[in-house]
């Protein structure tokens, strides 16, 4: 028996990786199945994989409805970005009061150095931590996650 490598466990054409992702509820696409089938054609294929291929060919392989669940890593990354946003926003607000937001010559032409302090902070944070998200989506997500104030009855 040959030793398993990291690529065998986590590679894009790994049967073990596919089995793990299916267990997490992520269904493979047609091109992903084709790549996995092509890469593993020299060895016997497990029955669960053959079942996936058959369902895919028949058009019975469906993804779960709705937005996919975010990984814990993306949740942690967002939490860090949110904390950093508060820090950068406080710095920009203080800077605006003391010396203005004209900025240094090196940052004046940058797209993230425009707008009011909350926009600038969001642009800086998304450029640094959340490249997949634009600054408006970041601010919307932050505002939607804030708890509503408790009103006295």
C-alpha positions as CSV (number, residue, x, y, z in Angstrom):
1,X,0.0,0.0,0.0
2,X,1.4,3.4,-1.0
3,X,1.6,6.3,1.4
4,X,-1.0,9.0,1.1
5,X,0.3,12.5,0.3
6,X,-1.3,15.9,1.2
7,X,-2.4,16.1,-2.4
8,X,-4.2,12.8,-2.1
9,X,-6.1,14.1,0.9
10,X,-6.9,17.7,-0.2
11,X,-6.2,17.9,-4.0
12,X,-9.0,19.0,-6.4
13,X,-9.1,15.5,-8.0
14,X,-8.9,13.6,-4.7
15,X,-11.6,11.1,-4.0
16,X,-11.1,11.5,-0.3
17,X,-11.5,15.3,-0.6
18,X,-14.7,14.8,-2.7
19,X,-16.1,12.4,-0.2
20,X,-15.4,14.9,2.6
21,X,-17.0,17.8,0.7
22,X,-20.1,15.7,-0.1
23,X,-20.4,14.8,3.6
24,X,-20.4,18.6,4.3
25,X,-23.3,19.1,1.8
26,X,-21.3,20.4,-1.1
27,X,-22.3,18.8,-4.4
28,X,-19.7,18.7,-7.2
29,X,-20.3,20.2,-10.6
30,X,-20.1,18.3,-13.9
31,X,-16.6,19.6,-14.8
32,X,-15.3,18.7,-11.3
33,X,-16.7,15.1,-11.6
34,X,-15.1,14.9,-15.0
35,X,-11.7,16.0,-13.7
36,X,-11.9,13.5,-10.7
37,X,-13.0,10.7,-13.0
38,X,-10.1,11.4,-15.4
39,X,-7.5,11.6,-12.7
40,X,-8.6,8.4,-11.0
41,X,-9.4,6.3,-14.0
42,X,-6.5,4.0,-13.4
43,X,-7.8,2.6,-10.2
44,X,-11.2,1.0,-9.2
45,X,-13.8,3.6,-8.4
46,X,-15.8,3.3,-5.2
47,X,-19.5,2.7,-5.5
48,X,-20.5,6.0,-3.9
49,X,-18.5,7.8,-6.6
50,X,-20.2,5.8,-9.4
51,X,-23.6,6.7,-7.9
52,X,-22.6,10.4,-8.0
53,X,-21.5,10.1,-11.7
54,X,-24.8,8.3,-12.6
55,X,-26.9,11.0,-10.8
56,X,-24.9,13.7,-12.6
57,X,-25.4,12.2,-16.0
58,X,-29.2,11.8,-15.4
59,X,-29.5,15.4,-14.2
60,X,-30.5,14.2,-10.7
61,X,-27.6,15.8,-8.9
62,X,-28.9,18.9,-7.3
63,X,-27.3,21.5,-5.1
64,X,-29.0,22.6,-1.9
65,X,-31.2,25.6,-2.4
66,X,-30.2,29.0,-1.0
67,X,-26.9,30.6,-0.2
68,X,-24.1,28.2,0.7
69,X,-23.1,28.1,4.4
70,X,-19.9,30.0,5.1
71,X,-16.9,28.2,6.5
72,X,-15.7,28.8,10.0
73,X,-12.5,30.4,8.5
74,X,-14.5,33.0,6.6
75,X,-16.5,33.7,9.7
76,X,-13.3,34.3,11.7
77,X,-11.9,36.4,8.9
78,X,-15.0,38.6,8.9
79,X,-14.9,38.9,12.7
80,X,-11.3,40.1,12.6
81,X,-12.2,42.5,9.7
82,X,-15.1,43.9,11.7
83,X,-12.8,44.6,14.7
84,X,-10.2,46.1,12.5
85,X,-12.9,48.3,10.8
86,X,-13.8,49.8,14.2
87,X,-10.2,50.6,14.9
88,X,-9.5,52.2,11.5
89,X,-12.8,54.1,11.6
90,X,-11.9,55.6,15.0
91,X,-8.5,56.6,13.7
92,X,-10.0,58.2,10.6
93,X,-12.6,60.1,12.6
94,X,-9.9,61.4,15.0
95,X,-7.7,62.3,12.0
96,X,-10.5,64.2,10.3
97,X,-11.0,66.3,13.4
98,X,-7.3,67.0,13.9
99,X,-5.8,67.4,10.5
100,X,-8.4,66.6,7.9
101,X,-8.6,63.7,5.4
102,X,-6.5,65.1,2.6
103,X,-3.9,62.5,3.2
104,X,-0.4,61.9,2.2
105,X,0.7,62.3,-1.4
106,X,1.1,58.5,-1.7
107,X,-2.5,57.8,-0.8
108,X,-4.4,60.7,-2.4
109,X,-4.9,59.0,-5.7
110,X,-5.9,55.6,-4.3
111,X,-9.6,54.5,-4.8
112,X,-9.8,53.5,-1.1
113,X,-8.9,57.0,0.1
114,X,-12.2,58.7,-1.0
115,X,-15.4,59.4,0.8
116,X,-16.4,60.0,4.4
117,X,-14.5,58.1,7.2
118,X,-16.8,55.1,7.4
119,X,-16.5,54.5,3.6
120,X,-12.7,54.9,3.7
121,X,-12.5,52.5,6.6
122,X,-14.7,49.9,4.8
123,X,-12.6,50.3,1.6
124,X,-9.3,49.9,3.5
125,X,-10.6,46.8,5.4
126,X,-12.1,45.1,2.3
127,X,-8.9,45.7,0.3
128,X,-6.8,44.2,3.2
129,X,-9.0,41.3,4.5
130,X,-12.0,40.7,2.3
131,X,-11.0,40.9,-1.3
132,X,-14.1,38.9,-2.4
133,X,-16.4,41.5,-0.9
134,X,-17.0,45.1,-1.9
135,X,-17.1,47.8,0.8
136,X,-20.8,48.4,0.5
137,X,-21.6,44.7,1.1
138,X,-19.2,44.8,4.1
139,X,-21.0,47.7,5.6
140,X,-24.4,46.1,4.9
141,X,-23.4,42.9,6.6
142,X,-22.0,44.8,9.6
143,X,-25.3,46.7,10.0
144,X,-27.4,43.6,9.6
145,X,-25.5,41.8,12.3
146,X,-25.8,44.6,14.9
147,X,-28.2,43.7,17.6
148,X,-31.3,46.0,17.8
149,X,-31.5,48.2,20.9
150,X,-33.8,47.0,23.6
151,X,-36.8,49.4,23.9
152,X,-38.4,49.9,27.3
153,X,-42.0,48.7,27.5
